[in-house]
């Protein structure tokens, strides 16, 4: 802590000047979290990494924190790294590739876009809309990055060949115009804190949905800004909370702070232990503001499937958290098309669960129709099996984690993801 030595001054103005000079240090002393604290604008290192008509300029900069650490803002990304493949286009107004349907977009691909992880695996197709930018890894292997880092808003297709189970890890970045402040010029103000949000749907070779973004994903934040009052952010376990902080627009961001945390070097690996990470928060289409974005609305048949509806996810603060990592393991057995079209309505609750869960069969199927229920962990190991079930499953001695619950009945089977806390 800096010590303030008060000496006799010749005027009141000089004393006031002294207090104003040290005030930011006093303000930083109010922060008790684990992040590194920065203040003010970053130094721009790359003025623009991508140009798009009517798009915002995505720059990159560095800023030094009060603990002498240096941070890249808005995040360290691989956009200019040729070794990291670009995702294929679903909708890109910057280049004019604005496909009317996903089928037309898929037909434009020749197969060279498929990243081979397991040569004997199955081809998985991921549809992604990210505000603003994403990088996707499967089992630690880079499979696709956003082809537009900021705006105009776009959406993508990522295809890869892999065995199940597999782990999805994604870096998500809400870009900023005022580097280091987490703000952009909007609504008539120089400093407006924009929001993020990402939605994704994963399908197998038969075009059946095998995973969607939702509250069973994990999400951790690594850069939060702008923070106008360092007393407002808090931490609870591994949650880095800023929902009590102001998001007021202004024309002066000189006093704004940013909070930064190191990303683990192996965050994208399947072996990375994310058990202690917070679950993702979900947000409606209206909250994210996509109802007027053709990159999303042209493909609501995918993103808003009536049975397996994907949800927008982020960390707890959609507005202030600007660098977020999300993770999810797609289980060995997942939903497949069944001839009765009844199992698709099965719902688990509560989810996440602790000591037990129940299931709702929906219409067209009763509990007595179910022949057996099996639970597998993320590595495909069976941890529970029963041939008779009354609608309630006890989770005795099953550790916390993400599991696949498979219901088998005459004519097919269906799986649901369950989070055990």
KAFEN-V834554 format. One record per pair of residues at least 12 apart in sequence whose ideal C-beta (glycine too) atoms are under 8 Angstrom apart, sorted by the first residue. I is the first residue (numbers start at 1). J is the second residue. Records with the same first field share a line. If there is no record, write none. Layout:
# KAFEN-V834554
I = J ; J
This chain:
# KAFEN-V834554
1 = 25 ; 29
2 = 22 ; 25
4 = 22
6 = 18
24 = 39 ; 255
25 = 66
27 = 230 ; 257
28 = 66 ; 230 ; 257
30 = 229 ; 230 ; 231
31 = 230 ; 231 ; 233 ; 259
33 = 233 ; 234 ; 235 ; 240 ; 259
34 = 235 ; 240 ; 261
35 = 224 ; 233 ; 240 ; 259 ; 260 ; 261
36 = 65 ; 66 ; 67 ; 69 ; 71 ; 259 ; 260 ; 261
37 = 65 ; 66 ; 67 ; 230 ; 257 ; 258 ; 259 ; 260
38 = 63 ; 64 ; 65 ; 66 ; 71 ; 180 ; 257 ; 258 ; 260
39 = 66 ; 255 ; 256 ; 257 ; 258
40 = 63 ; 180 ; 181 ; 253 ; 254 ; 255 ; 256
41 = 61 ; 63 ; 178 ; 179 ; 180 ; 181 ; 253
42 = 61 ; 62 ; 63 ; 73 ; 179 ; 180
43 = 61 ; 62 ; 63
44 = 59 ; 60 ; 61 ; 179
45 = 60 ; 61 ; 62 ; 72
46 = 59 ; 60 ; 61
47 = 59
49 = 79 ; 80 ; 149
50 = 79 ; 148 ; 149 ; 150
52 = 93 ; 94 ; 148 ; 150 ; 151 ; 152
53 = 94 ; 152
54 = 93 ; 151 ; 152
55 = 94 ; 148 ; 150 ; 151 ; 152
56 = 150 ; 151 ; 175 ; 177 ; 184
57 = 150 ; 177
58 = 149 ; 150 ; 175
59 = 177 ; 179
60 = 72 ; 73 ; 74 ; 77 ; 179
61 = 73 ; 179 ; 180
63 = 179 ; 180 ; 258
65 = 260
69 = 260
71 = 223 ; 258 ; 260
73 = 176 ; 179 ; 180 ; 223 ; 258
74 = 173 ; 174 ; 175 ; 176 ; 179 ; 182 ; 223 ; 322 ; 323
75 = 171 ; 173 ; 222 ; 223 ; 322 ; 323
76 = 263
77 = 133 ; 135 ; 145 ; 149 ; 171 ; 173
78 = 135 ; 142 ; 145
79 = 133 ; 145 ; 146 ; 149
83 = 142
84 = 135 ; 142 ; 145
85 = 113 ; 115 ; 142 ; 143 ; 144 ; 145
86 = 144 ; 145 ; 147
87 = 128 ; 136 ; 144 ; 145 ; 146 ; 147 ; 156 ; 157 ; 158
88 = 105 ; 109 ; 113 ; 144 ; 156 ; 157 ; 158 ; 159
89 = 105 ; 108 ; 147 ; 154 ; 156 ; 157
90 = 102 ; 105 ; 127 ; 128 ; 154 ; 155 ; 156 ; 157 ; 295 ; 299
91 = 105 ; 154 ; 155 ; 294 ; 295 ; 298 ; 299
92 = 147 ; 148 ; 154 ; 295
93 = 152 ; 153 ; 154 ; 294 ; 295
94 = 148 ; 152 ; 154
98 = 294 ; 298
99 = 298
100 = 298
101 = 298 ; 299
102 = 127 ; 157 ; 299 ; 301 ; 302
105 = 157
106 = 125 ; 157
109 = 157 ; 159
113 = 157 ; 159
114 = 159 ; 160 ; 161
115 = 138 ; 141 ; 142 ; 143 ; 144 ; 158 ; 159 ; 160 ; 161
116 = 160 ; 161
117 = 138 ; 139 ; 141 ; 143 ; 160 ; 161 ; 162 ; 166
118 = 161 ; 162 ; 163
119 = 161
120 = 163
121 = 161 ; 162 ; 163
122 = 161 ; 162 ; 163 ; 164 ; 204 ; 205
123 = 159 ; 160 ; 161 ; 204 ; 205
124 = 138 ; 159 ; 160 ; 161 ; 162 ; 166 ; 202 ; 203 ; 204 ; 210
125 = 157 ; 158 ; 159 ; 202 ; 203
126 = 144 ; 157 ; 158 ; 159 ; 160 ; 168 ; 200 ; 201 ; 202 ; 203
127 = 155 ; 156 ; 157 ; 200 ; 201 ; 203 ; 299 ; 302 ; 303
128 = 144 ; 146 ; 155 ; 156 ; 157 ; 158 ; 198 ; 199 ; 200
129 = 153 ; 155 ; 156 ; 198 ; 199 ; 200 ; 290 ; 293 ; 295 ; 296 ; 299 ; 303
130 = 146 ; 156 ; 172 ; 197 ; 198
131 = 153 ; 174 ; 195 ; 196 ; 197 ; 198 ; 288 ; 290
132 = 146 ; 148 ; 149 ; 150 ; 151 ; 153 ; 173 ; 174 ; 175 ; 196
133 = 145 ; 146 ; 148 ; 149 ; 150 ; 172 ; 173 ; 175
134 = 146 ; 156 ; 170 ; 171 ; 172 ; 173 ; 198
135 = 170 ; 171
136 = 158 ; 168 ; 169 ; 170
137 = 168 ; 169 ; 170 ; 268
138 = 160 ; 162 ; 166 ; 167 ; 168 ; 169
139 = 162 ; 166 ; 167 ; 269 ; 270
140 = 167 ; 169 ; 266 ; 268 ; 269 ; 270 ; 271
141 = 160
143 = 158 ; 160
144 = 156 ; 158 ; 160
149 = 173 ; 175
150 = 175
152 = 295
153 = 290 ; 293 ; 295 ; 296
154 = 295
155 = 295 ; 296 ; 299
164 = 210 ; 330 ; 331 ; 332 ; 333 ; 334 ; 380
165 = 329 ; 330 ; 331 ; 332 ; 378 ; 379 ; 380 ; 404
166 = 270 ; 329 ; 330
167 = 269 ; 270 ; 327 ; 328 ; 329 ; 330 ; 378
168 = 200 ; 202 ; 211 ; 326 ; 327 ; 328 ; 329 ; 330
169 = 267 ; 268 ; 269 ; 272 ; 325 ; 326 ; 327
170 = 198 ; 200 ; 325 ; 326 ; 327
171 = 263 ; 268 ; 323 ; 324 ; 325
172 = 196 ; 198 ; 314 ; 323 ; 324 ; 325 ; 326
173 = 196 ; 322 ; 323 ; 324
174 = 194 ; 195 ; 196 ; 321 ; 322 ; 323
175 = 322
176 = 194 ; 225 ; 322
178 = 190 ; 191 ; 253
180 = 225 ; 258
181 = 225 ; 226 ; 253 ; 256 ; 258
182 = 223 ; 224 ; 225 ; 226 ; 256 ; 258 ; 320 ; 322
183 = 225 ; 226 ; 253 ; 256
186 = 249
187 = 249
188 = 249
189 = 249 ; 250 ; 251
190 = 250 ; 251 ; 252 ; 253
191 = 226 ; 249 ; 250 ; 251 ; 252 ; 253 ; 256
192 = 249
193 = 225 ; 226 ; 247 ; 249 ; 319 ; 320
194 = 319
195 = 288 ; 289 ; 318 ; 319
196 = 314 ; 318 ; 319 ; 321 ; 322 ; 324
197 = 283 ; 287 ; 288 ; 290 ; 312 ; 313 ; 314 ; 318
198 = 213 ; 312 ; 313 ; 314 ; 326
199 = 213 ; 296 ; 303 ; 310 ; 311 ; 312 ; 313
200 = 212 ; 213 ; 310
201 = 213 ; 302 ; 303 ; 305 ; 308 ; 310
202 = 330
204 = 334 ; 336
206 = 336 ; 337
208 = 335 ; 336 ; 337
209 = 305 ; 307 ; 308 ; 335
210 = 330 ; 334 ; 335
211 = 328 ; 330 ; 334 ; 417
212 = 305 ; 308 ; 309 ; 310 ; 311
213 = 280 ; 310 ; 311 ; 312 ; 313 ; 326 ; 328
214 = 280 ; 282 ; 310 ; 311 ; 313 ; 417
215 = 279 ; 280 ; 281 ; 282 ; 311 ; 313 ; 351 ; 352 ; 419
216 = 279 ; 280 ; 328 ; 351 ; 352 ; 402 ; 417 ; 418 ; 419
217 = 279 ; 280 ; 313 ; 326 ; 327 ; 328
218 = 274 ; 277 ; 278 ; 279 ; 280 ; 326 ; 327 ; 328
219 = 277 ; 278 ; 279 ; 280 ; 281 ; 313 ; 314 ; 315 ; 324 ; 325 ; 326 ; 327
220 = 238 ; 240 ; 274 ; 277 ; 278 ; 315 ; 324 ; 325
221 = 240 ; 261 ; 315 ; 316 ; 317 ; 321 ; 323 ; 324
222 = 260 ; 261 ; 262 ; 263 ; 323 ; 324 ; 325
223 = 258 ; 259 ; 260 ; 261 ; 321 ; 322 ; 323
224 = 240 ; 242 ; 258 ; 259 ; 317 ; 320 ; 321 ; 322
225 = 256 ; 257 ; 258 ; 259 ; 320 ; 322
226 = 253 ; 256 ; 257 ; 258 ; 320
227 = 242 ; 245 ; 256 ; 257 ; 258 ; 259 ; 320
228 = 245 ; 246 ; 248 ; 255 ; 256 ; 257
229 = 245 ; 246
230 = 257
232 = 244 ; 245 ; 246
233 = 245 ; 259
237 = 276 ; 278
238 = 276 ; 277 ; 278
239 = 278 ; 316
240 = 259 ; 261 ; 315 ; 316 ; 321
241 = 316 ; 317
242 = 259 ; 316 ; 317 ; 320 ; 321
243 = 316 ; 317
245 = 317 ; 320
247 = 319 ; 320
263 = 323 ; 325
267 = 325 ; 327
270 = 329
272 = 327
274 = 327
275 = 400 ; 401
277 = 327
278 = 315 ; 316
279 = 352 ; 419
280 = 313 ; 314 ; 315 ; 326
281 = 313 ; 314 ; 315 ; 316 ; 318
282 = 311 ; 312 ; 313
283 = 311 ; 312 ; 313 ; 314 ; 318
284 = 312
285 = 304 ; 312
287 = 312 ; 318
288 = 312 ; 318
290 = 312
307 = 344 ; 345
308 = 335 ; 344
313 = 326
328 = 402
329 = 378 ; 402
331 = 376 ; 378 ; 380 ; 402 ; 403 ; 404 ; 415 ; 417
332 = 376 ; 379 ; 380 ; 404
333 = 376 ; 404 ; 406 ; 413 ; 415
334 = 404 ; 415
335 = 414 ; 415 ; 416
336 = 412 ; 413 ; 414 ; 415
337 = 412
338 = 411 ; 412 ; 413 ; 414
339 = 411 ; 412
340 = 364 ; 365 ; 409 ; 410 ; 411 ; 412
341 = 364
342 = 362 ; 363 ; 364 ; 365 ; 409
343 = 365 ; 407 ; 409 ; 412 ; 413 ; 414
344 = 414
345 = 361 ; 362 ; 363 ; 364 ; 365
346 = 359 ; 360 ; 361 ; 362 ; 365 ; 407 ; 414 ; 416
347 = 359 ; 360 ; 362 ; 416
348 = 405 ; 416 ; 418
351 = 418 ; 419
352 = 418 ; 419 ; 420 ; 421
353 = 395 ; 418 ; 419 ; 420 ; 421
354 = 395 ; 420 ; 421
355 = 394 ; 395 ; 396
356 = 392 ; 393 ; 394 ; 395
357 = 392 ; 393 ; 395 ; 418
358 = 391 ; 392 ; 393
359 = 391 ; 393 ; 405 ; 407 ; 416
365 = 409
367 = 389 ; 390 ; 391
369 = 409 ; 410
370 = 389 ; 407 ; 408 ; 409
371 = 387 ; 408 ; 409 ; 410
372 = 385 ; 386 ; 387 ; 408
373 = 385 ; 386 ; 389 ; 393 ; 405 ; 406 ; 407 ; 408
374 = 386 ; 405 ; 406 ; 408
375 = 393 ; 398 ; 403 ; 404 ; 405 ; 406 ; 418
376 = 403 ; 404 ; 406
377 = 401 ; 402 ; 403
378 = 401 ; 402 ; 403
383 = 398 ; 403
384 = 398
393 = 405
395 = 420
398 = 420
399 = 420
400 = 420 ; 421
401 = 419 ; 420
402 = 417 ; 418 ; 419 ; 420
403 = 417 ; 418 ; 419 ; 420
404 = 416 ; 417 ; 418
405 = 417 ; 418
